[in-house]
């Protein structure tokens, strides 16, 4: 049994917890405003907003309902496009889209409105900039984005959030209906129901496994690792940063501590997936998924990270044994990742080349942690993705660069050493020759252009 608030209605359903929320929305309460598009989290047509009880009230975020299991909305507030109004009136964003001609066929529009509303509900300081960022996971194939940007700017240029009164301000401006003011108390009164985990399947954010195995998981009751509070932490102690495996990429971006330790990481993470996916995707999931171009794994390799698996601590560069093969036994769970706080003056440079700037998988990505003083490199750690069966630490290249004076000869020699360490293959993202050239160009850029971009 799963109990939650669907828009303005208390709802209890008896279904498998692994069923995608999108399938329930369109079949049971018949709320057709939420569209089925790619079912991979790429188009944003199925975007909903989920409010989860937190330390500071109900915490809302926009997510893709095609990748969201029903078990993850237990005790939460599920908001669809139908839940943003109580009559025939339009919200300010809906009215602005209409006035500016920002909707043509209309298929993508509900998802865009939900993403924009999620930005108002869940972003600390909503602005025109954050509103447009919130649409990074929404694709429109007919209208184009100029009219969309005009519609967004028209609303956000007039928007003002009263300090400490977010819900009240949004109700007053017509972005959400009055019932939102009762949600926090109503969630507390929902019946406490639990469904035992009857299947030996562990799911974290689900943003990859639901792309590959949605049909298989639909009838299952997995163990949801995101429910475990012991896997949700970001802390620093004795010169080491520790991050729980269930921490989302959104939470990484919002961490002030990480922003101080790793300047530029927040901006770089905008290039990783989309707002909806970052709200669900976890650090542990990105590592365990073992994609050769995993964005977080490549960054963490450069940071000399180690992973905690059950009672073991394993250097991340030893964790990957081969393509999709990990140093984990059946039943083991990755619980955390840690890395030493970089020395003062260290630079973390992260680069990614993909066909699209946002919401795309890299052809080649790389990270380099180093210091430089008077043109001389200090200790260097270099990692890369897309050039081997696993996210790869380029140990020989890093060792060569450490202590070297920056020069054309140094860069060329480093590139030659790197070529001997990698084994790229030709695939849909580029030929092996192209990927080799990309890595060489990125090594040069790391050394000559400096910090995160």
Order of alpha helices (4+ residues) and beta strands (2+ residues): beta-beta-alpha-beta-beta-beta-alpha-alpha-alpha-alpha-alpha-alpha-beta-alpha-beta-beta-beta-alpha-alpha-alpha-alpha-alpha-alpha-beta-beta-alpha-beta-beta-beta-beta-beta-beta-beta-alpha-alpha-alpha
